[in-house]
Amino acid sequence: MGLGYQETLTLSFDMVDVRQELKIPSFLAYCLALSNRQSELLGRGEKEIFEQYGLVWVVTDYEADISHLPRYQETITIETEASSYNTFFCYRTFRIYDVKGNLLIKIFAYFVLIDFETRKVRPIPEELIAPYQAEKVKKVARTPKYGILEEATEQEREVRYFDIDLNGHVNNSKYLEWMYESLDYEFLSTHRPTYFQLKYIKEVVPEALVTTKVVRKEDSSQHEIWSNGQLNAQGMMKWRIRDDSRN
């Protein structure tokens, strides 16, 4: 177990969707910002790491279990810790609770450090990770592997200026947003997500033409994001039919 950090948050108008429920894609960006606030308190913020090492943290994978989506004006507590690491990966957990202490969402994120200039993965310096009190492990966590989708429904979209973050590529949260948007309004309004897994393969660059692909089943959907003839991300989401008598 690593050094914990937590914040409380009351969901504002811009953080929820038409059903007044938390928008997961943009919430991922909020969680990353929260983890950086912990890092800044430890003297390991994004600016310090870049200036001292020329490195930046990049997320390679997300996994999330969702039991309940908090709603507009609901107050939640977000707890996070860098739980473990090995030579190349650091694993961070986010747990989201309601005011009664019920676990609503658990997110597991995989991080690597890359050289900002070469974009190559670098080993994690021991002195950099030490303040987090994370456990060093030898085992590399494995994520599901997916085959290339066939007979998928496709959509094209352009990368917009505000899709790009300070690392010079499409922000992580946009990939999940695009996966959501590859599903139609009727499906999204009648289903709730219970799980998702997202794997980043190659960065989407500015001004790229992006193709989203999806194969939807009754209780799951499998996704791909392509640009310039290359596979950029894969993902899978599990769904259940909405029952408005419960969440």
C-alpha positions as a printed Julia matrix, in Angstrom:
247×3 Matrix{Float64}:
   0.0    0.0     0.0
   1.29   3.43   -0.92
   0.86   6.84    0.66
  -2.8    7.82    0.44
  -4.33  11.13   -0.6
  -7.95  12.21   -0.75
 -10.22  15.08   -1.72
 -13.96  15.66   -1.59
 -15.89  16.98   -4.56
 -19.47  18.1    -5.14
 -20.49  17.37   -8.73
 -21.18  20.55  -10.67
 -23.37  21.06  -13.74
 -20.53  20.55  -16.22
 -19.47  17.2   -14.68
 -22.74  15.36  -15.38
 -24.62  14.23  -18.48
 -28.22  14.6   -19.61
 -29.24  11.98  -17.02
 -27.52  14.06  -14.3
 -24.93  11.3   -13.83
 -21.15  11.63  -13.69
 -19.43  11.86  -17.08
 -16.71   9.23  -16.79
 -14.41  10.43  -19.63
 -13.87  13.92  -18.24
 -13.72  12.5   -14.71
 -10.6   10.55  -15.72
  -8.9   13.88  -16.44
 -10.02  15.16  -13.03
  -8.53  12.1   -11.32
  -5.2   12.62  -13.08
  -5.15  16.25  -11.95
  -5.9   15.11   -8.4
  -3.02  12.63   -8.46
  -0.72  15.41   -9.62
  -1.8   17.53   -6.66
  -0.57  14.74   -4.41
   2.66  14.62   -6.41
   3.16  18.37   -6.02
   2.84  18.03   -2.23
   5.6   15.41   -2.39
   7.82  17.58   -4.61
   7.19  15.28   -7.56
   4.78  17.35   -9.65
   4.74  17.28  -13.44
   6.82  20.46  -13.65
   9.48  19.19  -11.22
   9.82  15.83  -12.99
  10.13  17.48  -16.38
  12.69  20.07  -15.22
  14.82  17.57  -13.26
  14.58  14.49  -15.46
  13.13  15.56  -18.82
  10.4   12.95  -18.25
   6.6   12.95  -18.24
   4.1   10.44  -16.85
   1.88   8.77  -19.44
  -1.07   6.45  -18.83
  -0.94   3.21  -20.82
  -4.06   1.44  -19.5
  -7.17   1.96  -17.42
  -9.46  -0.58  -15.78
 -12.57   0.49  -13.89
 -15.39  -1.18  -11.97
 -18.52   0.94  -11.65
 -21.23  -0.02   -9.18
 -23.01   3.33   -9.08
 -22.69   6.64  -10.93
 -22.91   9.67   -8.61
 -25.32  12.41   -9.6
 -25.51  16.19   -9.93
 -24.72  18.02   -6.66
 -23.81  14.75   -4.93
 -20.68  14.97   -2.78
 -18.1   12.25   -3.27
 -14.7   11.43   -1.79
 -11.85  10.45   -4.09
  -9.02   8.46   -2.54
  -5.85   7.6    -4.45
  -2.48   5.99   -3.93
   0.46   4.84   -6.02
   0.09   1.27   -4.81
   3.07  -0.47   -6.46
   5.7   -0.18   -9.16
   8.39  -2.1   -11.04
  11.18  -1.09  -13.4
   8.9    0.49  -15.99
   5.35   0.65  -14.61
   3.72   2.46  -11.73
   0.22   1.38  -10.69
  -2.21   3.86   -9.16
  -5.63   3.17   -7.69
  -8.54   5.62   -7.4
 -11.53   4.82   -5.18
 -14.65   6.95   -5.22
 -17.04   6.87   -2.25
 -20.38   8.48   -1.45
 -21.07  10.34    1.81
 -22.08   7.06    3.5
 -18.77   5.44    2.64
 -20.12   3.19   -0.12
 -17.62   2.4    -2.86
 -19.03   3.7    -6.13
 -16.15   3.4    -8.6
 -12.7    1.84   -8.54
 -10.17   2.83  -11.2
  -6.81   1.14  -11.71
  -4.33   3.1   -13.86
  -1.04   1.99  -15.4
   1.65   4.68  -15.77
   5.03   4.81  -17.49
   7.64   7.56  -17.7
   8.64   8.68  -21.18
  11.4   10.94  -22.41
   9.65  14.07  -23.66
  12.01  14.49  -26.61
  12.39  10.9   -27.83
   8.95   9.64  -26.67
  10.66   6.46  -25.46
   9.84   4.71  -22.17
  12.45   5.15  -19.44
  13.04   3.19  -16.19
  11.5    4.73  -13.09
  14.22   6.33  -10.91
  14.11   5.01   -7.36
  14.58   8.48   -5.84
  11.65   9.79   -7.87
   9.18   7.16   -6.68
  10.39   6.9    -3.06
   8.1    9.61   -1.51
   4.98   7.69   -2.63
   5.89   4.74   -0.36
   4.73   2.36   -3.07
   5.66  -1.3    -2.92
   8.26  -2.46   -5.45
   7.13  -5.61   -7.25
   8.67  -7.8    -9.92
   5.44  -8.89  -11.57
   4.07  -6.83  -14.44
   0.28  -6.51  -14.34
  -1.33  -7.89  -17.48
  -4.34  -6.46  -19.26
  -6.7   -8.26  -21.66
  -5.6   -8.64  -25.27
  -8.09  -8.04  -28.05
  -8.11  -9.11  -31.66
  -8.69  -6.6   -34.46
 -12.38  -5.84  -34.91
 -14.18  -7.1   -38.0
 -17.51  -5.85  -39.38
 -17.42  -2.9   -37.01
 -19.48   0.28  -37.21
 -17.15   3.14  -38.15
 -17.21   6.91  -37.69
 -14.67   9.56  -38.65
 -13.77  12.71  -36.72
 -11.08  15.36  -36.8
  -8.78  16.04  -33.88
  -9.57  19.51  -32.55
  -7.2   22.05  -31.04
  -8.51  21.63  -27.49
  -8.24  17.84  -27.73
  -4.45  18.27  -27.44
  -2.81  18.49  -24.01
   0.56  19.89  -22.92
   2.31  16.64  -23.88
   1.5   17.43  -27.52
  -0.94  14.59  -28.16
  -4.64  13.89  -27.67
  -5.59  13.95  -23.99
  -6.24  10.52  -22.46
  -9.83  11.29  -21.56
 -10.73  11.99  -25.21
 -10.18   8.37  -26.24
 -12.85   7.14  -23.83
 -15.12  10.0   -24.85
 -14.8    8.94  -28.5
 -15.63   5.37  -27.52
 -18.78   6.54  -25.76
 -19.75   8.67  -28.74
 -19.42   5.73  -31.13
 -22.57   4.38  -29.44
 -25.94   5.9   -30.25
 -28.01   8.1   -27.97
 -30.72   5.48  -27.5
 -28.24   2.88  -26.24
 -26.45   5.3   -23.89
 -29.73   6.58  -22.46
 -31.0    3.07  -21.72
 -27.77   1.46  -20.44
 -25.27   2.12  -17.66
 -21.59   1.14  -17.74
 -20.43  -1.37  -15.12
 -16.83  -1.86  -16.28
 -14.38  -0.58  -18.85
 -10.84  -1.36  -19.91
  -8.86   1.01  -22.11
  -5.45   0.36  -23.64
  -3.41   3.14  -25.26
  -1.19   1.87  -28.06
   0.04   4.89  -30.0
  -0.48   8.62  -29.5
  -2.97  10.44  -31.72
  -1.23  13.54  -33.07
  -2.65  16.99  -33.87
  -4.68  17.38  -37.07
  -5.12  13.62  -37.5
  -8.28  12.16  -39.0
  -9.55   9.63  -36.46
 -11.7    6.58  -37.16
 -13.63   5.03  -34.28
 -14.8    1.42  -34.62
 -17.27  -0.41  -32.41
 -18.88  -3.83  -32.22
 -21.82  -3.79  -29.84
 -23.49  -6.69  -28.1
 -26.34  -6.77  -25.62
 -24.18  -6.33  -22.52
 -20.8   -5.24  -23.9
 -19.09  -3.2   -26.58
 -15.6   -3.49  -28.04
 -13.83  -0.43  -29.42
 -10.87   0.68  -31.52
  -9.44   4.06  -32.43
  -7.38   4.43  -35.61
  -5.56   7.32  -37.27
  -3.17   7.52  -40.22
  -3.57   3.79  -40.8
  -2.39   2.91  -37.27
  -4.22   1.45  -34.3
  -4.1    3.98  -31.46
  -6.27   2.46  -28.74
  -8.48  -0.49  -27.89
 -11.15  -0.8   -25.27
 -14.0   -2.84  -23.92
 -17.04  -1.75  -21.94
 -19.65  -3.78  -20.06
 -23.21  -2.5   -19.73
 -26.46  -3.23  -17.99
 -29.91  -2.09  -18.93
 -30.93   1.0   -16.99
 -33.46   0.49  -14.24
 -34.45   3.91  -12.94
 -35.73   2.45   -9.7
 -32.09   1.89   -8.73
 -28.66   3.0    -9.91
